[in-house]
Structure formats: structure tokens, C-alpha cells
């Protein structure tokens, strides 16, 4: 039996993936430049976060540009979707709708209409009748996703499906979807507030980690500049400015810490920060800089609902913790960037030009960190080699407080 045809990677002309703008600049950036035909995208988030609203706005804008769009929904009826479209003042005349609970019907409708984009809301509500499991189970989700991926590649149809995130942060079971799709988009935020963050995870067509910020309003989602949102409490004790990377760009983000004393076991909780690195910074400060944190309750957070897991935020987390312990606010206009080792040494990080540009745009007048050769002579840089050097202002403030008390 003959095998599949074999092609050499070095032969022929390298093809560039065509891009189609979504009409939403932030979404285009997170996707890596726009939608790629025949790609499969997962938009994941908690129920009620606004996935369906973003999906409907995307479909309306693509349809307005003459792109065929088909929305299949297993969670809402045609009347419910049409009512939301009118409430958001969107034109839904060019967007086709079909029920989306039966996998075979969804595939048949997509092949018949041949749209540019097939939107499935949500993948957990679709069922493959040939499988005995209930909709939403791991086996059902895997079968339905595999069938949609196969159809997308065969027919050249782009597929965007929403998926609900569980309480543990998983996507429809043990991350059964992430391995099958081309792009994973995470839609996060506080459902009780208006702020939303769209972050690119896995992306076969662009850089990972790009982010876009939106505000939920009565007429839908609006893209916003996050600068003011991410720096809302700078200058207070327990706050410091970090300069993490989000894809190819850097952001100035406020990192917050709070300390409390307890008699029993101390809690360590974080929101938006890597909990392990937060505890590591507390241990480093206690061991190398003499801060008394062993029996203290410690809480850490980021402003604006942003998730920061860049090791370059270590120094800012340490500064926020030190500020919370001593009650001394960080120096006015200061930002902190650098990975901190177990011995307290501040390590160089990549992307310093972008980080310094973000600090300058946010109005920072100095940046504590290990600059590296590419930023050594930058006017904002205040070079430090050890965490205690970057936190010398806390010692000066504590000494002044002791003098006042005496």
C-alpha cells in the first residue's frame, strides 16, 4: 500500500499565512495579525465573562466586510442571540444562525454554507451521537473538537469555539482542547466589574502572551488603554511598579502586597501573581534582607485583573512586600525589574528596551534593576546587584521612623 506523499521542508517557496482583520485591533494583535483561514481557535473563560458578546461583535464586523459567518449555538436560541444583537446595536442581517447541539448537523451545515468563519458557542454543548457520553464530558469534547479540526483543514473554514473554564482553571476536562487547536485565547476579569483581559496562550501563528484590554458596557465590549487601570494605587505603602512583558510589548503594572499578624498558621494568598514566586520572594527577604515575615499573613495582587507570571516581576514583588512590612512607600516614580535568585542577587532579564519604554510612557523617573549591556547607559536605569540595594529606601524610612519615635 503506497504511503503518503513526502515533501522536503527546504523545497519550494515558503507560504505566508494569509491574515484577515477581525475589525477589533486588540484581537488582531493577540491573534498575531488577524484570523488565519482554516485555523481553529479556542476562546476560553468563565461563564458570564463576555465570550458570547465578543463572539457576536466579531461576527458582525466580519459579516459587514462581506465575509460569510455562521454561528451555531447549543446554549442560546435564535431569539436570544437576536435579542442580544439588537441590544448591542449590531447588524446581524449577514450572520447565519443554526442550532448547535448535534455534531453531525453542525458539520453538514458548515459544509453546505461554506462560511469564512464558523463560530461554535460552546464546544461543551455539542454532542456526537455516535459517542455514549453526555455532552461536556472529556470524550465528547475530544471527539467533537477532532471532527471540527478535521473539517476546518479539509474545507478551509476558520473555526472559533468558546469553552468554559472550570473552577480549577481547566478547559473542559484535563485540558483536552488545548492540544488539538491552533490558538488558545483566555478571556479573564472580574465578572462584577467592567474590565476584561484577552490573553493569547498557545499560538501556532504568532507570539504567545499578547494581551488586549476591554471594558464591558451596555452596548458591548470596548477596547481601552490599560495604563491608568494598571497604575491606580501607586505611591501607597505596599505597592510597587513592575514591568512585565506581554508578548512582544512591556507594560507598567502595579503590584500590591499586604501583611498581617496572626497567632496560628499564616496564610499566603495571591491574585494575579505566581503564588510560588510570591512565597519565594518572602523567604528571600526574610533570609537575605532581615525582614520579619515568618509568622506574618501575606497577600499579593496585581491591579486591573492582569495575570503576571514573568520572573522579571520578582524585584517589584519584593519591593511591594518590603513596603508593606515597613510602611514606607516606594520612591516616587520608581519601577522595579529583575529576576531575584535564592541568594538575593538580581539577574538580568530580556526585553529591557521595551520595559524601559513602558516605564517612560508611564511617567517613571527611575528603574531599579540589572540593566545588561543593551540598557546600561539608559538615563532611567538605577543599577542594582542585590535585592537589598534595590530596597535601601525601606531601611532609610525605618531608621527615620525609629528616630522620630525616640
N, C-alpha and C positions, 0 to 999 in steps of 0.2 A: 504494500500500500504506500503510495507516494506521500512524502512529508509535506509540511507547509513550505511555501517559497521562502528562501533566505535572502536577505538584503544586507549589504555591508553598511555600517554606520557612516563610514567616511565617503561613501559614494553619493553621487547626485548633488543636488542643490538643497541646502538646508531650508526647510519651510519655516516661515514665521507664523505663529498662531494669529489668525485674524481677530481683531477686537471690535466689539460692538458696545458703544457707550450706553450706559443704563439711564442717562439723564440725571443721575444723582452723583455729583463729583466725589463725595466721600466713599460711596460704594464702589465707584470705578477704581479709586486708589487702593482700597482694601483688596479688590479682586486682582490687582496688578495691571490695570489699564482698561478694564471692561470685561464683558462676557465673551467667552470663547465658545463658538458653536460646537455642539456635541460634547460639551463638558457637563459634569454632574456636580452640583453644589448642594451642600447641606447647610441650612440656616438653623442653628440650634439656640435654644433659650428656654427659660422657664415659662410656664403658661401665663398669659396675660402681659408679657413684657412688650408686645407690639410686633411680633413676627408677621402676623397676617396683615397688619397695617402697612408695614414696609413692603411686603409682597405685592399688595394691591397698588401701592404707589408706583412700584417698579413696573408692573404690568401695564398700568395706564400710560406711563411715559413711553414705554417701548411701542405700545399699540399706536400711540399718537404719532410716532415716527414711521408708521407703516409696517412694523414688524408683527407677524402673526403671533398671538399669545393665547394659550389655553390654560385655564385654571380648573383643576379638579379638586374638590374638597369633600372629605369624608366627615368633617366636623360641623360644617355650616351648610344650610340650604341655599338655593339660588336667591331666595328672598332676603335672607340675612346678609349675604355678600352684597347684593344690590343696594340694600339699605345703608351699609357701611360706605359703599362707593359714593352714594348721594350725600351722606353726612360729611365725607371728606372732600366734597365738591370735585370728584374725579369723573372723568368721562370713561364710562365703561362700555360704550357702544361697540368698540372694536375688540373687546376682550371676550372670548368664548368661555362658557362655563359648562361643566358637566359634573355629575356626582362622582365621587372618588373613593368608593369603598371596595369595589371589585377590581382586582388587578387586571384581569383579562379585558374587562370593559375599558379600563384606563388605557391600556396598551393599544387596543383596537381603535379607540377614539383618537389617540395621538397619531397613529399611523394614517388614519383617514384624513385628518385635518392638516397634518404635516406643519405644525407651527414652528416658529423660530424658538420659542421658549415654552416648555411645559412646566407649570407650577403645581406641585403636589402639596396640599395642606390638610393633614400632615401624613408623614410616612407611617406613623403608628396606627392610623385609622384605615390603612389599605390592607386588604386580605387576599391572599392567594387561595382560591377554593380547593386547590389540589393538596394543600397542607392542612392537617387536622388542628393545628394550634389556633388559639384565639388571636385576634388582631392585637398588635402591640408586643407580642412575645418575641423572644430573640430569633427563633427560627422563622417566624413570619416576616419580621423586619428584614432579615438577611435575604430571604427568597424574593421579597418584593423589590428590595434595593438592587439585587443582582439582575433582575429582569429589567428594571428601569435603566440600569447602566448599559446592559446589552442593547436595548432599544435605542438609547442615545447615540451609541457608537455606530450602530448599523444605519440609522436613519439620519444622522447628523443633526439631531434635535438637542438643544440645550435643555437640561433638566435642573430645576431648583426645587428642592423639597425641604419643608420645615420638619424639625424634630424637637420633641420636648426633652428638656434636661431633667434628670431625676434629682432628688434631694442630695444624693452623693456626688452630683456633677457628671454622671454618666449620660450617654446619649442612647436611649432606647436599649437598655441592656448593657453588657460589658463592652461598650464602645464598638458595637457590631457595625456601625455605619462608617466610622472614620476611615477604615482601611479600604473601603470599596469606592468612595467618592474621590473626585479630583480636588475639591476645595471644601474646607470647613470654615464657616463663619459663625462666630459666637456673638449673640446679642444679649447684653447684660445691662444691669442697672437696678435701681430700686423702683419696683412697680408702683409704689405710693408717691414717688416724685416724678418729675418730668424728664430727668436726664437718662440717656441711654448711650451705651458704648458698643459699637460694632467693631469686633476684632477679628483679623484673619488668622486662622490657625494653619493647618495643613494647606498648602497651595502648590499644585504642580505647575502653575503658570506664572508665578510671581513670588515675591518675598513674603515670608511669614511675619506676623506681628504688627502689620499695619493696622491703624485704628482710625475710626471716624466717630464723631460725637453728634448726637441728635437730642432734640428736646421734643417731648410729646405734647402737642397742643390739641385743642378741639378739632382743628382741621388737618391733623396728621402730624407726621414727623418732619422737623426742620433741622437741617444741619447747622451746627453752631461752632464757634471758636472756643475751645476748652480752656484758654489761658486764664480767664477770670474765674472759671469754675474750679480749676485745679489749684489756685493760689488764694483761697478765700480767707485763711486764718493766719497768714504769715505774720510774724512779729510777736506772737504769743508764746509763752513758755510751753515746751512740749511739741513744737513744730519746727520743721526744717525743710528746705527745698532740695529735692532730688532731681537728677537729670537723666532719667531712663530713656532708652531707645524704644521706639515703637515702629518696628520695621526699619525703613531707611531714614526716618527722621527722629529727632530727640524732642522731649517735652520737659517743661519745668513743672514738677508736681510736688504738692505739699504732702509731706509725710508727718504723721502725728503719733505721739506716744503719751500714755497716761500711767501714772504709778499710784498704787495704793498699798497700805499696810494691812496685814491680816495675821491672826494668831495660828490659823490652821494652814493646810496646804495652799500654796499660792497658785493662782490661775495665770495662764499666759494665753491671751486670745488676740487674734489679728483679723482684720477685714481688708482685703485688697493687697495684703503683703504675704510673702512666703513665711509661714509660721516657723519653719525650722531655722531659717536665716535670722528671723527676728530673735528667737531664743539664743541663737549663736552669738548675735551682737551683744545681747545682755550678758552672756557669760564672758565674752571678751572684755567688756567694760569692767565687769567685776574683778576679773583676774589681772588685767594689764593696766587699768587706769584707777583702780581703787574705789569704784562706785559701789555702794551697798545695795545690791539688788537681789541677794539670795532669798530673802523672805518677803519680797515685795510682789504684789499683784501687778502685772504689766499688760497693757492693752496697746495695740498698734493699729493704725488705719491709714488709708490714703483718702484724699479728698476727691470728690467728683465721681465716686464709684469706679475708679480706674483700678485694674489689677496690675500690680508691679512685681515682676519676678526677675528683673535684671540685677545681677550681682553688683553692678555699679552703684546700686542704691544703698549698699551696705553702710557707707560712711554717713549718708543722710539719716538712716535709721539710728545709727549710733549717736548722731548729733541730737536727734529728737529725744532719744532716751536720756541722754545726759542733761538736756534742757529740762525734761520732766522731773528728773531727780533733784537738780539744783535750783529749779525755779528761775533760771537765767534764760531769757530769750536768746535765740541765735543772733549773731551780729546782723544789723540791718543790711539788706541787700546781699546776704551771703547764700551761696548754694554749695552743695557738697556732692562730690562724685568720686567713686573709687571702691574697689572690692577690698574688704578687710580680711586679713588672714587670722588664724587662730592666735598668732603671737601679737596681733595688733598692727602689723605692717599694712600700709595702704598700697595696693597694687594698681598698676596702670590698667586702663580699660580702652577698648577700641572706640572709634567714633568720636574722639574728643572735639574735632572741629564742629560737628553737628551739635554736640552737647553745649559747647561754648556759645554757639549761635543761638541756641534756645535760651540759655541763661541771659544773654544780652537782650533778646527780644522780650524777656520777662522783666527787664529792668534790674537785673542783678549787677552789683558792682564788684563782686569778687567770687571766685570759685576755689574752694579748698579741694585739693586732690593731688594725685601723682600725674603730672601733665603728660609725660612722654615726649619724645622728640618733636612730634608734629604740633604741639601746643605749648612748648616750654617757654617761649617768649611772648605768649599772649598776655595782653595787659590785664585781663581779668584773673589770671591764674595766681593763686597763693599756694606754692608747692608745699606739700607735707609728706613725710615718710612714715609717720606712725600716727595711730588714731589719737593719742594724747596730744600731739601737736595741733591737730585739727580742732581739738576741744579745749584748748588753753583758755578760751574766753569763759568757760564754765568755772574753772579754778579761780580766775581773777574775780568773778562775780561772787563766788562763795567766800573768798577771803574778804572782800569788801563788806559782805553781809555780817561776817564774824566781827569785823572791826566796829560796825555800827552797833551790834548787839552788846559789845563790851564798853 
